[in-house]
Amino acid sequence: MRQNLLMIEDDARLASMVGEYLEQNGFAVSNAPDGQSGMSRLSQPEGAPPDLVILDLMLPDIDGLEVCRRIRALTTPVAKIPVLMLTAKGDPMDRIIGLEMGADDYLPKPFEPRELLARVRAILRRKVETPAQAGNVLRFGSLEIDRDARTVTVAGAACELTSYQFDLLVTLAERAGRVLSRDQIMEAVRGRELEAFDRSIDVHMGRIRAAIEADAKDPKRILTVRGVGYVFARQQD
């Protein structure tokens, strides 16, 4: 069964080219030309929601950052849909803000269609494979990570994380007590090595800490090892 992708892209030529390429590689693709129409499609109660959203940063009505924020603010399962953001200039600040708004990944324009395809497949593979790896709940004090339901709670209260952030947290929690470099973490989650200068991992860690720590500025669960990376503490509250 084909997985459904929704592109929110105002460049009709680009959307047609990318859509055709992705469909040739086994996906069903639809396109919304602006943010409002994209949100309308995502908010419709009838029909199955897309498996992933490819979201352009620069849209003619509301920008992609606001669309991403609105998706994550929904109270329906649509809020959990992975979002791959396309940034026009590849500006690091655009990337950081996009990740802070809840995007799971980003790709600067211009891009090779094969790289977009690889990133789409990697995101969807994480979404499908992570629950099958283990069917139990990881517990650390009041923190519970349910790998089957893909939920995180602290003292019974739900923590809002993106699909990518959930995978990052599981990667660390499954290796509690072991110091992991940024490259090791991102390779484990994405399944491929990334450039050493890619610091988006720090943005995601900040979001995870804000969700699961009592004080994100004085974390007790996810600790920074200066000059190396991160470690998930074995002993917690």
Secondary structure by P-SEA (a helix, b strand, c coil): cbbbbbbbccaaaaaaaaaaaaaaabbbbbbbccaaaaaaaaaccccccccccccccccccccaaaaaaaaaaccccccccbbbbbbccccaaaaaaaaaacccccccccccaaaaaaaaaaaaaaaccccccccbbbbcccbbbbccccccccccbbbbbcaaaaaaaaaaaaaccccccaaaaaaaaacccccccccaaaaaaaaaaacccccccccccccccccbbbbbbcccc
